[in-house]
Amino acid sequence: MLFCWAGVYVRAASAVGIATPVAYKLRRGAPGVVLARGMNFAVGGSGVLDTGYFQRNLSAQIDLFQAHLRGCSPTGGGVALVVVSGNDYAAVVEKDNDTSAAMAYIPTVMRGLREQLRRLRDEVGMRKVVVTNLHPMGCTPFFTRKLNYSRCDPVANAGSDKHNAALRSVLAALDPDNRTFLLLDLHTPFTDFIDDDDHHPSSSNNASARSSKTKTKTRFPMQQQRRLRPCCESFSVDGYCGQQDDAGKRLYTLCDEPEQHMYWDDVHPTQAAWAAVADTFRAAIHDFLST
């Protein structure tokens, strides 16, 4: 099996009662019972394409997976989880300091993603492939900080919407009958938890979204400010969580209740947030894997 982001996989796995797989780097010496859980080829900071930090991109991760199989077919056809978390776009924004450049990069990312998904099905032989969409990126503290954590960035969220629409088109072209690929919706539960209708008007017009919003509020209650402000906050806009000065003094603050925050730092959700989001897609994964 291939899992392309450990954070989401752990929660996705727990949602369907699957134990966490061993990391590819730790595969040697792992007992057979652990190897039987599958394998995690994820690399932090990686993307569909090269992000500029020398991490293995998605294509290289699949190469390792194929080499590990050594010509054997995945047991039972195999199940893969592929998560694109936005690193491709973050790399473009960091380089050009322009959100519009990231939006223009979406077709390039989609062409690369389409080819790698095709490889998983046609060359590796995966029977089921779960692919996540993007959560509302404009609601991450990276964007909300400049807005005093009062609201989401509509331009960045428009980028998430554009990515997600393009992803739906890619999967529809690859799998018109929805037999192999499942689009795992992270966007809707994140939007519902954050409860900011202004950043994504379509959510307020969607009956299922309104229904899920009522349920998610009771499972993950938190103050509105904690939905857009991170638990770990750097003193400087250009700083980062965990940063210290030369004397070892902290250059960041930590909250007392991380479980009451949506985001741990400027881009990563908390464990509590992931647990709540995973609860929303439990049934969808069960149904998909049972067919």
C-alpha positions in Angstrom: 0.0 0.0 0.0 1.1 3.6 -0.5 0.3 6.4 1.9 1.5 9.8 1.0 1.0 11.8 4.2 1.3 10.2 7.7 -0.8 12.7 9.6 -3.9 12.1 7.5 -3.2 8.4 7.2 -3.1 7.8 10.9 -6.5 9.3 11.3 -7.9 7.7 8.2 -6.6 4.3 9.4 -8.0 4.7 12.8 -11.4 5.6 11.3 -11.6 2.2 9.7 -9.8 0.2 12.3 -6.4 -0.2 10.5 -3.2 -0.1 12.4 -0.6 2.5 11.4 1.8 1.2 8.7 5.6 1.2 9.1 7.5 4.1 7.5 9.5 3.1 4.5 12.7 4.2 6.2 12.1 1.8 9.1 11.1 -1.2 7.1 14.3 -3.1 7.6 14.1 -5.1 10.8 10.3 -4.5 11.2 8.5 -7.7 12.2 6.2 -9.4 9.7 3.1 -8.4 11.6 4.0 -4.8 11.3 4.9 -5.0 7.6 1.6 -6.6 7.0 -0.1 -3.4 7.9 1.3 -1.7 4.8 3.9 0.9 4.3 4.1 4.7 4.5 6.2 6.3 1.7 5.4 9.9 2.8 8.0 12.6 2.9 7.4 15.8 4.8 7.3 18.9 2.6 7.1 16.9 -0.6 4.6 17.4 -3.4 3.3 16.0 -6.6 6.2 17.7 -8.4 9.5 19.0 -7.0 9.0 21.6 -4.3 12.6 22.7 -4.1 13.7 21.0 -0.9 15.1 17.8 -2.4 12.3 15.6 -1.0 11.1 12.6 -2.9 8.0 13.8 -4.9 5.0 11.6 -5.5 6.5 9.9 -8.6 9.7 9.0 -6.6 7.6 7.6 -3.8 5.7 5.4 -6.2 9.1 4.3 -7.7 10.1 3.1 -4.3 6.8 1.3 -3.9 7.3 -0.5 -7.2 10.8 -1.4 -6.3 9.7 -2.7 -2.9 7.1 -5.0 -4.6 9.8 -6.4 -6.9 7.3 -7.3 -9.6 4.7 -8.8 -7.2 1.2 -7.6 -7.3 -0.2 -5.9 -4.1 -2.0 -8.3 -1.8 -5.7 -8.3 -2.5 -5.2 -5.7 -5.2 -4.0 -3.2 -2.6 -5.3 0.1 -1.2 -3.5 3.4 -1.5 -4.0 6.8 0.1 -2.7 9.8 -1.7 -2.7 13.2 0.0 -1.8 16.4 -1.8 -1.6 19.0 1.0 -0.6 22.1 -1.0 3.2 21.9 -0.8 3.5 22.4 -4.6 1.6 25.7 -4.3 3.4 26.8 -1.2 6.7 26.4 -3.0 5.5 28.6 -5.8 4.2 31.3 -3.4 7.5 31.3 -1.5 9.4 31.7 -4.8 7.2 34.4 -6.4 5.4 35.8 -3.4 2.2 35.8 -5.4 -0.9 33.7 -4.7 -2.0 34.1 -8.4 1.1 32.3 -9.4 0.0 29.3 -7.4 -3.4 29.3 -9.0 -1.7 29.4 -12.5 0.3 26.3 -11.4 -2.8 24.2 -10.7 -3.1 22.7 -14.2 0.6 21.6 -14.1 0.1 19.9 -10.7 -3.1 18.2 -12.0 -1.3 16.8 -15.0 1.4 15.4 -12.8 -1.1 14.0 -10.3 -3.2 12.4 -13.1 -0.2 10.5 -14.3 0.8 9.2 -10.9 -2.8 8.1 -10.1 -2.9 6.3 -13.4 0.4 4.6 -12.5 -1.0 3.4 -9.2 -3.9 1.8 -11.0 -2.4 0.6 -14.3 1.2 -0.2 -13.5 1.3 -0.9 -9.7 -2.1 -2.7 -9.8 -3.8 -0.9 -6.9 -7.5 -2.0 -6.6 -8.6 1.1 -4.6 -7.0 4.5 -4.4 -8.2 7.2 -2.0 -7.3 10.8 -2.9 -7.9 13.8 -0.7 -8.9 17.2 -1.8 -7.5 20.4 -0.3 -9.0 21.9 2.9 -9.6 25.7 2.8 -6.0 26.9 2.7 -7.1 30.5 3.3 -8.3 29.6 6.8 -4.8 28.4 7.9 -3.1 30.8 10.3 -0.4 31.4 7.6 -3.1 33.5 5.8 -5.4 34.5 8.7 -2.6 36.1 10.8 -2.4 39.1 8.4 -6.2 39.5 8.9 -5.7 39.5 12.7 -7.2 36.0 12.8 -10.6 37.5 12.2 -11.5 35.8 8.9 -10.2 33.6 6.1 -8.3 34.8 3.1 -10.8 34.6 0.1 -8.1 34.6 -2.6 -6.3 31.6 -1.1 -9.6 29.8 -0.5 -10.5 30.4 -4.2 -7.2 28.6 -5.0 -8.4 25.6 -2.9 -11.7 25.6 -4.7 -10.0 25.7 -8.1 -7.7 22.8 -7.2 -10.6 20.7 -5.9 -12.7 21.4 -9.0 -9.8 20.3 -11.2 -9.2 17.2 -9.1 -12.9 16.2 -9.5 -12.4 16.5 -13.3 -9.2 14.4 -13.2 -10.9 11.6 -11.2 -14.0 11.6 -13.4 -11.8 11.2 -16.5 -9.7 8.4 -15.0 -12.6 6.5 -13.4 -16.0 7.4 -14.8 -17.7 4.6 -12.9 -16.0 5.4 -9.5 -14.7 1.9 -9.1 -11.1 2.6 -8.3 -10.8 6.1 -7.0 -12.5 7.7 -4.0 -12.3 11.5 -3.6 -12.0 12.0 0.2 -13.5 15.3 1.0 -11.5 17.2 3.6 -12.7 20.6 2.5 -16.3 20.3 3.7 -15.6 19.2 7.3 -12.8 21.8 7.7 -15.1 24.5 6.4 -17.9 23.3 8.8 -15.6 23.3 11.8 -14.2 26.7 11.0 -17.8 27.9 10.5 -16.9 30.9 8.3 -19.6 31.0 5.6 -18.1 34.1 4.1 -15.0 32.3 2.7 -16.9 29.5 1.0 -20.5 30.5 0.0 -21.3 27.2 -1.7 -21.2 25.5 1.7 -24.1 27.5 3.0 -26.1 26.4 -0.1 -25.4 22.8 0.3 -27.9 20.7 2.3 -25.4 18.0 3.2 -22.9 20.6 4.3 -25.5 22.3 6.5 -26.4 19.0 8.0 -22.8 18.0 8.8 -22.2 21.4 10.3 -24.8 20.8 13.0 -23.1 17.5 13.8 -19.5 18.7 13.7 -20.1 21.6 16.1 -21.1 19.2 18.8 -18.1 16.9 18.3 -15.4 19.7 18.2 -16.6 22.7 20.2 -14.2 25.7 20.3 -14.2 29.4 20.4 -14.3 31.2 17.1 -10.9 32.8 17.7 -9.3 29.4 18.2 -10.4 28.2 14.8 -8.2 30.7 13.0 -5.4 31.3 15.5 -2.7 28.6 16.0 -1.8 27.0 19.3 1.9 27.6 18.7 2.4 31.2 17.4 5.7 32.8 16.5 6.5 36.3 17.6 7.5 37.3 14.1 5.5 37.0 10.9 8.6 35.5 9.4 9.3 33.2 12.4 8.1 29.7 13.1 6.8 27.5 15.9 9.8 26.2 17.9 12.1 29.0 16.9 14.7 30.1 19.5 17.2 33.0 19.7 21.0 32.5 20.2 20.5 32.3 24.0 17.9 29.6 23.7 14.9 31.9 24.5 11.6 30.9 22.9 10.5 33.1 20.1 7.0 31.7 20.1 4.0 31.2 22.5 2.2 28.0 23.3 -1.5 27.7 24.2 -2.7 25.8 27.2 -5.3 23.7 25.4 -4.2 22.5 22.0 -7.2 20.3 21.8 -9.3 23.4 21.6 -7.5 24.8 18.6 -8.0 23.9 14.9 -4.4 24.5 14.0 -1.2 23.7 15.8 1.0 26.1 13.9 0.7 28.3 10.8 -0.3 25.4 8.5 -0.8 22.1 10.4 -4.1 21.1 12.0 -4.0 19.8 15.6 -4.5 16.2 16.4 -7.9 17.0 17.8 -8.9 18.7 14.5 -7.7 15.7 12.5 -9.6 13.3 14.8 -12.8 15.2 14.4 -12.4 15.5 10.6 -11.6 11.7 10.3 -14.9 10.9 12.1 -16.7 12.6 9.2 -15.4 10.3 6.5 -15.5 7.0 8.4 -18.6 5.8 6.6 -17.4 6.9 3.1 -14.1 4.9 3.5 -15.9 1.8 4.8 -18.4 1.9 1.9 -15.7 2.4 -0.7 -13.5 -0.5 0.6 -16.3 -2.9 0.9 -17.3 -2.8 -2.7 
